[in-house]
Amino acid sequence: MFVLTADQRGSRQGPDRVGSALQLLGRVVPKPLRGFERTAGDEVQGVLDQAGQCIDALQALVATGHWSVGVGVGPVEQPLPAVTRAGRGPAFTAARRAVEAAKDRHHHAALLGEGLTPQAALAVEDADTVLALALAVALRWSEEAREAVDLVARGATQTDAARELGVTRQAVGQRLGAALWRPQSRAVEVVVHLLHDADRRRDSPPSIVSGGG
């Protein structure tokens, strides 16, 4: 299971951005396991069961430049409550540690595991390293490069992207090349694969035991 926690950067100097973040996440991940919601102050949290959705959400938030994002990987207490903020378990604890770690990183993101097998814990560590490289590349993209990357990532051909952007196909290719789009996107795929593997190898989730009569 994946718990994503995001904390707004510089919230004391700027407007509350939780509403816009929730709208963004609703477009990127329309059906999370438990919905993204404000959990405290300027913090947002959601629960996901798909690694790809988790990394899509993380990248979308980091790209805005307004959020530190932590992802906790591990089991959660079952049954999972209807609302995210009521959830408990190792993945939630790891997400809290991860978002704090993210605040001290240049790319403002961190992946941490808890309650995992040794192999799964190592997979999360590897994913965190590869993610740092992928985000470091993405944070250097120009606005023009990001526009081209976004279109192609959504399935447009370079010809379609050129038509949409009003430039030549060669110009789109140059933008993608300068952005190192292919190796960057491949790195993201590796992150997703590693997180999926870690989630598959996690320990059995703890259960909430009801008191007997």
Protein Blocks (a to p, Z undefined) as FASTA:
>chain_A
ZZdddddehklmmccfklmmmmmmmmmmmbgfbdcddfbhjaccdddfbfklmmmmmmmm
mmnopaccdddeddddddddfbfklpgcjklmmmmmmmmmmmmpfklpacddehiafklm
mmmmmmmmmmmmmmmmmmmpcfklmmmmmmmmnopafklmmmmnopafklmmmmmmmnom
mmmmmmmmmmmmmmmmmmmmpccddddddddZZ
